[in-house]
Amino acid sequence: TIAVEDDGVGIAPADLPFIFERFYRRSEGGLGIGLAIVKELVEAHGGRADVESEPGQGSVFTLHVPS
């Protein structure tokens, strides 16, 4: 398990179900494919990618990959 945490602006609850989808962007900039690629790589190894976030509090992305 690998967790990456930040103290940024967080992600709105309405956006959370979509952030791992290709080309989904909450704001200008970026292509919207980075998190989709991460999720596909993790799942290709039998794992899963999760996120927890609160607006104004930051986010925690957790990658679970079996050994």
Rosetta blueprint (number, residue, H / E / L):
1 T L
2 I E
3 A E
4 V E
5 E E
6 D L
7 D L
8 G L
9 V L
10 G L
11 I L
12 A L
13 P L
14 A L
15 D L
16 L H
17 P H
18 F H
19 I L
20 F L
21 E L
22 R L
23 F L
24 Y L
25 R L
26 R L
27 S L
28 E L
29 G L
30 G L
31 L L
32 G L
33 I L
34 G H
35 L H
36 A H
37 I H
38 V H
39 K H
40 E H
41 L H
42 V H
43 E H
44 A H
45 H L
46 G L
47 G L
48 R E
49 A E
50 D E
51 V E
52 E E
53 S E
54 E E
55 P L
56 G L
57 Q L
58 G E
59 S E
60 V E
61 F E
62 T E
63 L E
64 H E
65 V L
66 P L
67 S L
